[in-house]
Every structure is written in structure tokens, then in C-alpha cells.
Amino acid sequence: MINTQELDFDTFNGLPQRFQLTEDHDPNHIFEQEYELISTLREEMEQLEHYTDRFILAMLILRKYEIDGAIEELQMYFDLLEELELPLANHGSNPVNMKEHLIDPGLFDSGDFLYKPGLCDNYGRVLIYKIMKKYVPAMDSIFRTLWFWHDIIEALPFSQIRNGFTVVTDLKGLGMKNWDFSSSGRKKQSKIMNNFPGRLRSFYVVNAGFVFRPLMAFCKVIFKAKIISRVSTIDTKVLKEHIPLENIPVKYGGEWEVDMKSQWLDVKLEEFEKRNAKKKRKRKRRRRRRKKQAASETESEVTDTEDVTDDISS
């Protein structure tokens, strides 16, 4: 087992030295000791029976391989699924009905976040842009967050998950309509951030303006202290010091011509259609096998009956 007193390593991604990938490793490599910890969690929580090793490892990494901490995070996740009346994931499937929510313009085409597959910063971390003036506080935000991190955990090279996440949040145009200060609103915001299984490594705020101080005061009440400690204000001109120009939107001084529909939404829908077609083919094969088996059993029963009749006649 890992000694939890040794978890704060001065490494590239803040994880123990023994779990650092090298150039000789596949980006999706899982170490033997990580498999042992995954098995331990599976024994502790029966809900993990059909979850992938990648998902469980992401939770372990979130809590730096501390078993009790990972169990706590997982239980929060399962409680959230139950509250949202969503099923458990099954062998990498997403508990949020992908097709239903992706085609809902209010969920995935609202413009309040920018992303495309493979988007990362200079440190190999998953990169997400949050546009607060287009954000509408609602349960849809929880569904979107839940769907999104399930997708990237299963789809991206796992080396990026190890390195953590970088979020760039634009506060320009943020108004009262973009934030719910009610008791229920605080709970929703807390669930969105505190149930996110990725390790937030950097949280850059651009166009902070006068709203930053009161917003931070509010955030300190509902978000974990570790999340708050990652927040820093930054000028858009400085983003290029941390992010490749091709991964910075043009409006922030970069080269990325953002088109969420073609670069992300259409890609996800195409992936869904392919998976759905594959499932249909599997179902057809199972039906054919069952029919063939039933026909074989019927033929066998007929043969047995004929044999019995022959025995009686003789």
C-alpha cells in the first residue's frame, strides 16, 4: 500500500514519483500497483462492478491514491447519480443519455464553455474555457459537467488525466442572471465543482473586472479550499505563456477559430452513432444465436420423442 505521508511529491504533475510516465510508456499505461489499488476499491464498493479501470483510477488520482479519500469521492458521485435519477455507468458508457442531451441546444450548444478533443495547455493538462456571460445556472449545468468528464476520462490519452485540468474562465459581461445566490443555487454550484473528478491544477480568470472580489467571496463559501487556492487572475496577453497559440481562441489573441459544432458536437454525435450501430449489430448477433439455439433444442426434443416412440413400439 502507498504511505499517505509520502503523497506530496515535487513532480511534474504532483503525483508520486513511482507513477510518473516516461517516453517508454504508452500514454494509457496503468502501473501494476495502480491495478492493485483499483482491485481494492472494487472489493470495497460493489457499485464499481461495471466501471472501467480508467474511471476508478481517475478517482484514485484525484485523492492521490488514498483509498478512504477515493471511496469518499465515489460515494459523493453515486449520491449525485441517485439524486439526478441516472443509472450507474456500464463498461465505459455514460450515465447521462448522450444523444438526448447533446441534441438539446440548451445543454451542449449554449456557448458557455469552449472545448475540442485533445485541447491542452503547455503542461499536457486538459484545457477548458468557461464563458460566464453565457452561463445559465440550472440542473443542465450539472448534467453537462457529469457527461463531459465521463467522456474525457474514457476518450482522452490517460496521461492528460494524470496531469490534471486547466480552466480559463472569462468574467466579461457576467451579471446577476449568470449566478444563483439562493440556497438551492449554492448547492447546485457546489455539486458542479466539488463532484468533478479531475485534478484542477490551474484556474485562470480573464477579464476579471469589479465582479471578481465579491464572486470570490461567494465561491469561498461553497468550493473546496484547494480549488480556491488554484485561482489566479491573468491578462489574456499572458495566456500564450501557458497555452499553445493554436489552443487559444482568436478573441484572446490566439489562433484557434472556435467552431464548437464541427469541432466537438458533430464529433460526439458521430461517435454516438457508431457506438449505437455497433450495439445494434451485437443485439442482432445475440438474437440470431438465441434463435439458432432454440431451433437446435427443438430439433433435439423431436429426436428424443421419436426415439422414445421407437422404443415403445419395439
C-alpha positions as CSV (number, residue, x, y, z in Angstrom):
1,M,0.0,0.0,0.0
2,I,1.1,3.6,-0.5
3,N,2.2,5.5,2.5
4,T,-0.1,8.6,2.6
5,Q,2.6,10.6,4.3
6,E,4.6,10.5,1.1
7,L,1.9,11.8,-1.3
8,D,3.1,15.4,-1.8
9,F,5.8,14.9,-4.4
10,D,7.6,17.7,-6.2
11,T,6.9,16.2,-9.6
12,F,5.7,17.5,-12.9
13,N,2.0,16.7,-12.1
14,G,2.2,16.4,-8.3
15,L,1.7,12.7,-8.3
16,P,4.1,10.1,-6.6
17,Q,7.3,9.5,-8.5
18,R,6.6,5.8,-8.9
19,F,3.6,6.7,-11.0
20,Q,5.3,9.1,-13.5
21,L,5.1,8.1,-17.1
22,T,8.2,8.2,-19.2
23,E,8.7,8.3,-23.0
24,D,8.9,4.5,-23.0
25,H,5.3,4.2,-21.6
26,D,2.1,4.2,-23.6
27,P,0.0,7.3,-22.7
28,N,-2.7,5.0,-21.4
29,H,-0.3,2.8,-19.3
30,I,-1.6,1.8,-15.8
31,F,1.1,0.7,-13.3
32,E,0.8,-2.7,-11.5
33,Q,0.4,-1.0,-8.1
34,E,-2.4,1.1,-9.5
35,Y,-4.2,-2.1,-10.6
36,E,-3.9,-3.4,-7.1
37,L,-5.5,-0.2,-5.7
38,I,-8.2,-0.4,-8.3
39,S,-8.9,-4.0,-7.2
40,T,-9.1,-2.9,-3.6
41,L,-11.7,-0.3,-4.4
42,R,-13.7,-2.8,-6.4
43,E,-13.8,-5.0,-3.3
44,E,-14.9,-2.1,-1.1
45,M,-17.7,-0.8,-3.4
46,E,-20.0,-3.2,-5.3
47,Q,-21.3,-0.3,-7.4
48,L,-17.9,-0.3,-9.3
49,E,-18.6,-3.8,-10.8
50,H,-19.2,-2.4,-14.3
51,Y,-17.0,0.7,-14.2
52,T,-13.8,0.8,-16.2
53,D,-10.3,0.8,-14.6
54,R,-9.8,4.3,-16.1
55,F,-12.7,5.7,-14.3
56,I,-11.7,4.2,-10.9
57,L,-8.0,5.3,-11.4
58,A,-9.2,8.9,-12.1
59,M,-10.9,8.9,-8.7
60,L,-7.8,7.5,-7.1
61,I,-5.6,10.1,-8.7
62,L,-8.0,12.8,-7.6
63,R,-7.2,11.8,-4.0
64,K,-3.6,10.9,-4.7
65,Y,-4.2,7.2,-4.3
66,E,-5.6,7.4,-0.8
67,I,-8.2,4.6,-0.6
68,D,-10.5,6.2,2.0
69,G,-10.5,9.5,0.1
70,A,-11.3,7.8,-3.2
71,I,-14.2,6.0,-1.5
72,E,-15.5,9.3,-0.2
73,E,-15.3,10.9,-3.7
74,L,-17.0,7.9,-5.3
75,Q,-19.8,7.9,-2.7
76,M,-20.5,11.6,-3.5
77,Y,-20.6,10.7,-7.1
78,F,-23.1,7.8,-6.6
79,D,-25.2,10.0,-4.4
80,L,-25.3,12.6,-7.2
81,L,-26.4,10.0,-9.7
82,E,-29.2,8.9,-7.4
83,E,-30.4,12.4,-6.9
84,L,-30.4,13.0,-10.7
85,E,-32.1,9.7,-11.3
86,L,-29.3,8.5,-13.5
87,P,-28.1,4.9,-13.8
88,L,-24.7,3.6,-13.0
89,A,-22.2,3.6,-15.9
90,N,-21.7,0.3,-17.6
91,H,-18.3,-0.6,-19.0
92,G,-17.5,2.9,-20.0
93,S,-21.0,4.0,-21.0
94,N,-22.0,7.4,-19.9
95,P,-24.8,7.6,-17.3
96,V,-26.1,10.8,-19.0
97,N,-28.1,9.8,-22.1
98,M,-25.7,11.1,-24.6
99,K,-27.9,11.6,-27.7
100,E,-30.8,13.1,-25.8
101,H,-28.7,15.8,-24.1
102,L,-26.3,16.5,-26.9
103,I,-29.0,17.5,-29.3
104,D,-30.5,19.8,-26.7
105,P,-29.2,23.2,-27.7
106,G,-29.7,24.4,-24.1
107,L,-27.2,21.9,-22.9
108,F,-24.3,21.5,-25.2
109,D,-24.6,24.3,-27.7
110,S,-25.2,27.1,-25.2
111,G,-21.8,28.7,-25.8
112,D,-20.9,28.9,-22.1
113,F,-17.8,26.6,-22.5
114,L,-15.3,26.1,-25.3
115,Y,-13.6,22.8,-25.9
116,K,-12.4,20.4,-28.7
117,P,-11.0,16.9,-28.4
118,G,-7.3,17.0,-27.4
119,L,-7.3,20.6,-26.2
120,C,-4.5,21.0,-23.7
121,D,-2.0,23.6,-22.2
122,N,1.8,23.6,-22.3
123,Y,1.9,21.2,-19.4
124,G,-0.2,18.4,-21.0
125,R,-3.3,19.2,-19.0
126,V,-6.9,19.0,-20.3
127,L,-7.9,22.6,-21.2
128,I,-11.4,24.1,-20.9
129,Y,-12.7,27.6,-21.4
130,K,-15.7,28.9,-19.4
131,I,-17.6,31.9,-20.8
132,M,-19.6,33.1,-17.8
133,K,-21.8,35.7,-19.6
134,K,-23.4,32.8,-21.4
135,Y,-23.7,30.6,-18.4
136,V,-27.2,29.9,-17.1
137,P,-27.4,28.3,-13.6
138,A,-29.6,25.2,-13.9
139,M,-29.6,21.5,-13.5
140,D,-28.4,21.3,-17.1
141,S,-25.0,22.5,-15.9
142,I,-24.7,19.5,-13.6
143,F,-25.7,17.1,-16.4
144,R,-23.2,18.7,-18.8
145,T,-20.4,18.6,-16.3
146,L,-21.2,15.0,-15.4
147,W,-21.4,13.9,-19.1
148,F,-18.3,15.9,-20.0
149,W,-15.9,14.4,-17.6
150,H,-17.2,10.9,-18.2
151,D,-16.4,11.4,-21.9
152,I,-12.9,12.7,-21.5
153,I,-11.9,10.1,-18.9
154,E,-12.8,7.3,-21.4
155,A,-11.7,9.1,-24.6
156,L,-8.5,11.1,-23.9
157,P,-5.0,9.7,-23.5
158,F,-4.9,9.0,-19.8
159,S,-1.6,10.9,-19.5
160,Q,-3.7,14.1,-19.7
161,I,-6.0,12.9,-16.9
162,R,-2.9,12.3,-14.8
163,N,-1.6,15.8,-15.4
164,G,-4.9,17.4,-14.4
165,F,-7.1,20.2,-15.7
166,T,-6.6,23.8,-16.6
167,V,-9.7,26.1,-16.7
168,V,-9.7,29.6,-18.2
169,T,-12.8,31.5,-17.1
170,D,-13.9,34.7,-18.8
171,L,-15.9,37.0,-16.4
172,K,-16.5,39.7,-19.1
173,G,-20.3,40.5,-19.1
174,L,-21.0,38.4,-16.0
175,G,-24.3,39.6,-14.4
176,M,-26.8,38.6,-11.8
177,K,-28.6,36.3,-14.3
178,N,-25.4,34.2,-14.6
179,W,-25.3,33.2,-10.9
180,D,-27.8,31.9,-8.5
181,F,-27.1,33.1,-4.9
182,S,-30.0,31.3,-3.4
183,S,-29.5,28.4,-1.0
184,S,-30.5,25.9,-3.7
185,G,-28.3,27.7,-6.2
186,R,-25.3,27.4,-3.9
187,K,-25.9,23.7,-3.6
188,K,-26.0,23.3,-7.3
189,Q,-22.8,25.2,-7.8
190,S,-21.1,23.2,-5.1
191,K,-22.1,19.9,-6.7
192,I,-20.8,21.1,-10.1
193,M,-17.3,21.9,-8.8
194,N,-17.0,19.6,-5.9
195,N,-18.1,16.4,-7.8
196,F,-15.7,17.0,-10.7
197,P,-13.2,14.1,-10.5
198,G,-10.4,15.8,-12.4
199,R,-7.5,17.4,-10.5
200,L,-7.8,21.1,-11.1
201,R,-4.2,22.3,-11.5
202,S,-4.7,25.8,-12.8
203,F,-7.8,28.1,-12.8
204,Y,-7.1,31.3,-14.8
205,V,-9.6,34.2,-14.6
206,V,-9.5,36.7,-17.5
207,N,-11.4,40.0,-17.8
208,A,-11.9,39.8,-14.0
209,G,-13.2,43.4,-13.5
210,F,-15.0,44.6,-10.4
211,V,-17.1,41.4,-10.0
212,F,-14.1,39.3,-9.1
213,R,-13.8,40.2,-5.4
214,P,-17.5,39.6,-4.5
215,L,-17.6,36.5,-6.7
216,M,-14.6,35.0,-4.9
217,A,-16.1,35.8,-1.5
218,F,-19.1,33.8,-2.6
219,C,-17.1,31.0,-4.1
220,K,-15.1,30.6,-0.8
221,V,-18.3,29.6,0.9
222,I,-19.2,26.8,-1.5
223,F,-16.0,25.5,-3.0
224,K,-13.2,23.5,-1.5
225,A,-10.2,25.5,-0.3
226,K,-7.9,23.6,-2.7
227,I,-10.0,24.8,-5.7
228,I,-9.8,28.4,-4.4
229,S,-6.0,28.1,-4.0
230,R,-5.7,27.4,-7.7
231,V,-7.5,30.6,-8.8
232,S,-5.4,33.4,-10.3
233,T,-6.3,36.5,-12.4
234,I,-4.4,36.8,-15.7
235,D,-4.2,39.1,-18.7
236,T,-5.3,37.5,-22.0
237,K,-1.9,38.5,-23.4
238,V,-0.2,36.2,-20.9
239,L,-2.2,33.1,-21.8
240,K,0.3,32.3,-24.5
241,E,3.0,31.7,-21.8
242,H,0.9,28.8,-20.5
243,I,-1.1,27.6,-23.6
244,P,-0.1,27.0,-27.2
245,L,-1.4,29.7,-29.6
246,E,-3.3,27.0,-31.6
247,N,-5.3,26.2,-28.4
248,I,-6.1,29.9,-27.6
249,P,-9.3,31.3,-29.2
250,V,-8.7,34.2,-31.6
251,K,-10.6,36.6,-29.3
252,Y,-8.0,36.0,-26.6
253,G,-5.1,36.6,-29.0
254,G,-4.6,33.0,-30.2
255,E,-5.1,31.1,-33.5
256,W,-8.0,28.8,-32.6
257,E,-11.0,29.6,-34.8
258,V,-13.7,28.2,-32.5
259,D,-16.5,26.2,-34.1
260,M,-18.0,24.0,-31.4
261,K,-20.5,22.4,-33.7
262,S,-17.9,20.9,-36.2
263,Q,-15.0,20.6,-33.8
264,W,-16.9,18.9,-30.9
265,L,-20.7,18.5,-31.2
266,D,-20.7,16.7,-34.6
267,V,-17.7,14.6,-33.5
268,K,-19.5,13.4,-30.4
269,L,-22.7,12.7,-32.3
270,E,-20.8,10.7,-34.9
271,E,-19.1,8.7,-32.1
272,F,-22.6,8.1,-30.6
273,E,-24.0,6.8,-33.9
274,K,-21.1,4.5,-34.4
275,R,-21.4,3.0,-30.9
276,N,-25.2,2.7,-31.4
277,A,-24.7,0.9,-34.7
278,K,-22.2,-1.4,-33.0
279,K,-24.6,-2.2,-30.2
280,K,-27.4,-2.9,-32.7
281,R,-25.1,-5.4,-34.6
282,K,-24.3,-7.1,-31.3
283,R,-28.0,-7.4,-30.4
284,K,-28.8,-8.9,-33.9
285,R,-26.0,-11.4,-33.4
286,R,-27.3,-12.4,-30.0
287,R,-30.9,-12.8,-31.4
288,R,-29.6,-15.0,-34.2
289,R,-27.6,-17.1,-31.7
290,R,-30.7,-17.5,-29.5
291,K,-32.9,-18.5,-32.5
292,K,-30.3,-21.0,-33.6
293,Q,-30.0,-22.4,-30.1
294,A,-33.8,-22.6,-29.8
295,A,-34.1,-24.3,-33.1
296,S,-31.4,-26.8,-32.1
297,E,-33.1,-27.5,-28.8
298,T,-36.4,-28.1,-30.6
299,E,-34.8,-30.4,-33.1
300,S,-33.2,-32.3,-30.2
301,E,-36.5,-32.7,-28.4
302,V,-38.2,-34.0,-31.6
303,T,-35.4,-36.6,-32.0
304,D,-35.7,-37.7,-28.3
305,T,-39.5,-38.1,-28.8
306,E,-39.0,-40.2,-31.9
307,D,-36.5,-42.4,-30.0
308,V,-39.0,-42.9,-27.2
309,T,-41.7,-43.8,-29.6
310,D,-39.5,-46.3,-31.4
311,D,-38.6,-47.9,-28.0
312,I,-42.3,-48.3,-27.1
313,S,-43.1,-49.8,-30.5
314,S,-40.4,-52.3,-30.2
